[in-house]
Amino acid sequence: MRTRKPPTNPGAPLSTTTTPIRASAADPPVRILRCAAHEFGLTGLLLLLVVTAVRWLLAPDSPLVIANPDLALAVLGALMGGLLALLILSPSGRYSGGHLNPAVTVALWRLKAFPGRAVIPYITAQAAGSLAGTALGGLAWGTTARHAPIAYAAVEPAPTWNATAVFTAEAGAIVTVTLMLGAFLSRPSTRRLLPYAVGLTTALIIALLGLRSGGSANPARQLGPALLSGNTTHLWIYLLAPVIGALAGADIWRTAAALARRGRTRLVLPPDPDAPTT
């Protein structure tokens, strides 16, 4: 007796960070759009929190300002890394997968862990969320957040860093993130730890690169702040470098995984009985 395959649930999550799915022709458009809507909300909330944190930790008139730049970036990194992990683990984050970063979406797609037809809707939603969240941050905290030195929390490289160095650092950060994604997703027992690993990695990127390349490593992190503040000189780097890093990191991981599989399946020949012995 033939059994009919149950229809795909249009309300079910499209992808989760802990158990991403592969592309399937059964994924209905409404499912993708619902997940993209969650990405819009999550990314918007992330940018609102970024503007808020930068306004209160770095603005000269803030009672919470941290004068030491290295310490300020370390605290900011720890705060944003923890908040990012919470957003990924939230119900909305579990529904959409909690990417909140176009480079992560591209990396998961290239790692064959995310449907290709959902990449554009996700990236569009993340970009729109970046603009909306940044604008809300400016409205919430007034002129202090909208003007220098905060300027919507837009990042910029150190004066001594040229475009090549900034591009390399921002792309390299996402290569590291992508390799981490590949490692965690290849072992079902470790997937539940991935949100915490993403948060920790984000904290380190901000702390180590914040005063150097800017430490964005997320096109959505810089898009809204750069456009609304008018600080677009290096925007092309912050948009392009993470995507290039995601593609490169995924290709490195897939190549390494293929070589490892080939090594495990290689035949071991018995010794030649006619070979001389010593």
C-alpha positions as CSV (number, residue, x, y, z in Angstrom):
1,M,0.0,0.0,0.0
2,R,1.4,3.4,-1.0
3,T,1.5,6.1,1.6
4,R,1.3,9.8,0.7
5,K,4.0,12.1,1.9
6,P,2.6,14.6,4.4
7,P,2.5,18.2,3.2
8,T,5.1,20.6,4.4
9,N,3.9,22.7,7.3
10,P,3.9,26.3,6.1
11,G,4.1,27.6,9.7
12,A,7.1,25.5,10.6
13,P,10.6,27.0,10.9
14,L,12.5,27.2,7.6
15,S,15.9,26.9,9.3
16,T,17.3,26.8,12.8
17,T,20.8,27.4,13.9
18,T,20.8,24.1,15.8
19,T,19.2,22.0,13.0
20,P,19.3,23.7,9.6
21,I,17.6,22.0,6.7
22,R,18.7,21.5,3.1
23,A,16.9,23.2,0.2
24,S,13.7,21.5,-0.8
25,A,11.2,22.1,-3.6
26,A,8.5,21.5,-0.9
27,D,9.4,24.8,0.9
28,P,6.4,27.1,0.1
29,P,7.0,30.8,-0.5
30,V,4.8,31.8,2.5
31,R,7.1,29.8,4.8
32,I,10.2,31.6,3.5
33,L,8.5,35.0,3.8
34,R,7.4,34.3,7.4
35,C,11.0,33.4,8.3
36,A,12.3,36.5,6.5
37,A,9.9,38.6,8.5
38,H,11.4,37.2,11.7
39,E,14.9,38.0,10.4
40,F,13.7,41.6,9.8
41,G,12.5,41.9,13.4
42,L,15.6,40.3,14.9
43,T,18.0,42.4,12.9
44,G,16.1,45.5,13.7
45,L,16.2,44.7,17.4
46,L,19.9,43.9,17.2
47,L,20.7,47.3,15.6
48,L,18.5,49.1,18.1
49,L,20.5,47.5,20.9
50,V,23.8,48.3,19.1
51,V,22.9,52.0,18.9
52,T,21.8,51.9,22.5
53,A,24.9,50.2,23.8
54,V,27.3,52.5,21.9
55,R,25.3,55.6,23.0
56,W,25.6,54.7,26.7
57,L,29.1,53.2,26.7
58,L,31.0,55.6,24.4
59,A,29.2,58.9,24.4
60,P,31.2,61.6,26.4
61,D,28.0,62.8,28.2
62,S,26.9,59.3,29.4
63,P,27.2,58.5,33.1
64,L,28.2,55.0,32.0
65,V,31.0,56.0,29.6
66,I,34.2,54.0,29.7
67,A,37.1,56.2,29.0
68,N,39.6,53.4,28.2
69,P,39.0,52.5,24.5
70,D,40.2,48.9,24.8
71,L,38.1,48.3,27.9
72,A,35.1,50.0,26.3
73,L,35.4,47.7,23.2
74,A,35.8,44.6,25.4
75,V,32.7,45.5,27.4
76,L,30.8,46.3,24.3
77,G,31.8,43.1,22.7
78,A,30.8,41.0,25.7
79,L,27.5,42.8,25.8
80,M,26.7,42.4,22.1
81,G,27.9,38.8,22.0
82,G,25.6,37.9,24.9
83,L,22.6,39.7,23.3
84,L,23.3,38.1,20.0
85,A,23.2,34.6,21.6
86,L,19.9,35.5,23.4
87,L,18.4,36.6,20.1
88,I,19.4,33.4,18.3
89,L,17.9,31.4,21.2
90,S,14.7,33.4,21.3
91,P,11.5,31.9,19.9
92,S,11.8,34.2,16.8
93,G,15.5,33.2,16.4
94,R,14.6,29.5,16.6
95,Y,11.9,30.0,14.0
96,S,14.1,31.7,11.3
97,G,17.4,30.3,12.3
98,G,18.6,33.6,13.9
99,H,21.1,34.5,11.2
100,L,20.9,38.3,11.7
101,N,23.9,38.6,9.3
102,P,23.8,38.3,5.4
103,A,27.3,36.8,5.5
104,V,26.0,34.0,7.8
105,T,23.1,33.4,5.5
106,V,25.5,33.1,2.5
107,A,27.8,30.8,4.5
108,L,25.0,28.5,5.5
109,W,23.8,28.3,2.0
110,R,27.3,27.6,0.7
111,L,27.7,24.9,3.4
112,K,24.5,23.2,2.0
113,A,22.7,23.9,5.3
114,F,20.2,26.5,4.0
115,P,17.8,26.7,1.1
116,G,19.2,28.7,-1.8
117,R,15.8,30.2,-2.7
118,A,15.6,31.8,0.7
119,V,18.9,33.7,0.5
120,I,17.6,36.8,-1.2
121,P,14.5,37.2,1.0
122,Y,16.7,36.8,4.1
123,I,19.3,39.3,3.0
124,T,16.6,41.8,2.0
125,A,14.9,41.4,5.3
126,Q,18.2,41.8,7.2
127,A,19.1,45.0,5.3
128,A,15.6,46.5,5.9
129,G,15.9,45.5,9.6
130,S,19.2,47.2,9.8
131,L,17.8,50.5,8.5
132,A,14.7,50.3,10.7
133,G,16.5,49.4,13.9
134,T,19.1,52.1,13.4
135,A,16.5,54.7,12.8
136,L,14.6,53.6,15.9
137,G,17.9,53.9,17.9
138,G,18.3,57.5,16.6
139,L,14.7,58.4,17.6
140,A,15.1,56.8,21.0
141,W,18.3,58.5,22.0
142,G,18.0,61.8,20.2
143,T,20.8,64.0,18.8
144,T,23.5,62.4,21.0
145,A,23.0,59.1,19.1
146,R,22.5,60.7,15.7
147,H,25.5,63.0,15.6
148,A,29.3,62.5,16.1
149,P,31.0,60.9,17.9
150,I,28.2,58.3,18.1
151,A,26.7,58.8,14.6
152,Y,24.2,55.9,14.8
153,A,27.0,53.6,16.0
154,A,28.7,53.5,12.6
155,V,32.1,51.8,12.7
156,E,35.2,53.1,11.0
157,P,38.8,51.8,10.7
158,A,41.8,53.2,12.4
159,P,43.5,56.0,10.4
160,T,46.6,53.8,10.1
161,W,44.7,50.9,8.4
162,N,44.4,51.1,4.6
163,A,41.5,49.6,2.6
164,T,43.4,46.3,1.9
165,A,44.1,45.7,5.6
166,V,40.5,46.5,6.6
167,F,39.1,44.2,3.8
168,T,41.4,41.4,4.9
169,A,40.5,41.6,8.6
170,E,36.8,41.8,8.0
171,A,36.8,38.9,5.5
172,G,39.1,36.9,7.7
173,A,36.8,37.3,10.7
174,I,33.9,35.7,8.7
175,V,36.2,33.0,7.4
176,T,36.7,32.0,11.0
177,V,33.0,32.2,11.7
178,T,32.2,30.1,8.7
179,L,34.7,27.4,9.6
180,M,33.2,27.3,13.1
181,L,29.7,26.9,11.6
182,G,30.9,24.0,9.5
183,A,32.6,22.3,12.5
184,F,29.6,22.7,14.8
185,L,27.0,21.7,12.1
186,S,28.9,18.6,11.2
187,R,28.4,17.1,14.6
188,P,24.8,16.9,15.8
189,S,25.9,16.6,19.4
190,T,27.5,20.1,19.3
191,R,24.8,22.0,17.3
192,R,23.0,23.1,20.5
193,L,26.2,25.0,21.5
194,L,26.4,27.0,18.3
195,P,24.5,30.1,19.5
196,Y,26.9,30.5,22.4
197,A,29.9,30.0,20.1
198,V,28.5,32.6,17.7
199,G,28.1,35.1,20.6
200,L,31.6,34.4,22.0
201,T,33.1,34.8,18.5
202,T,31.3,38.1,18.0
203,A,32.5,39.4,21.3
204,L,36.1,38.6,20.4
205,I,35.8,40.2,16.9
206,I,34.5,43.4,18.4
207,A,37.1,43.4,21.2
208,L,40.1,42.6,18.9
209,L,39.2,44.4,15.7
210,G,36.9,47.3,17.0
211,L,39.8,49.8,17.2
212,R,41.5,48.4,14.1
213,S,39.3,47.4,11.2
214,G,36.0,48.4,12.9
215,G,35.0,44.9,13.9
216,S,31.7,44.8,12.0
217,A,32.0,41.5,10.2
218,N,28.3,41.9,9.4
219,P,27.0,43.9,6.4
220,A,23.7,44.5,8.3
221,R,25.6,45.8,11.3
222,Q,27.1,48.6,9.2
223,L,24.5,49.3,6.5
224,G,21.9,51.2,8.5
225,P,24.4,53.2,10.7
226,A,26.6,54.1,7.6
227,L,23.7,55.3,5.5
228,L,21.9,57.2,8.2
229,S,25.0,58.9,9.4
230,G,26.4,59.6,5.9
231,N,29.6,57.8,6.8
232,T,29.8,55.7,3.7
233,T,33.5,56.0,2.8
234,H,34.3,52.4,3.6
235,L,30.8,51.0,3.4
236,W,31.7,48.9,0.3
237,I,34.3,47.1,2.4
238,Y,31.9,46.3,5.2
239,L,29.3,45.0,2.8
240,L,31.5,43.0,0.4
241,A,34.3,41.6,2.6
242,P,32.1,39.5,4.9
243,V,30.3,37.9,2.0
244,I,33.7,37.1,0.3
245,G,34.9,35.7,3.6
246,A,31.7,33.5,3.9
247,L,32.2,32.1,0.4
248,A,35.9,31.5,1.0
249,G,35.4,29.9,4.4
250,A,32.7,27.6,3.2
251,D,34.8,26.5,0.2
252,I,37.7,25.8,2.6
253,W,35.5,23.8,4.9
254,R,33.9,21.8,2.1
255,T,37.3,21.0,0.5
256,A,38.8,20.0,3.9
257,A,35.7,17.8,4.6
258,A,36.0,16.1,1.1
259,L,39.7,15.4,1.7
260,A,38.9,13.9,5.1
261,R,36.2,11.7,3.7
262,R,38.6,10.6,0.9
263,G,41.2,9.7,3.5
264,R,38.8,7.7,5.6
265,T,37.7,5.6,2.5
266,R,41.2,5.0,1.1
267,L,42.0,1.4,0.7
268,V,44.8,0.0,2.8
269,L,46.7,-2.6,0.7
270,P,48.2,-5.7,2.4
271,P,52.0,-6.0,2.5
272,D,53.6,-7.4,-0.6
273,P,54.8,-10.9,0.3
274,D,57.6,-10.7,-2.2
275,A,59.0,-7.5,-0.9
276,P,62.4,-7.8,0.8
277,T,62.4,-7.6,4.6
278,T,65.1,-6.1,6.7
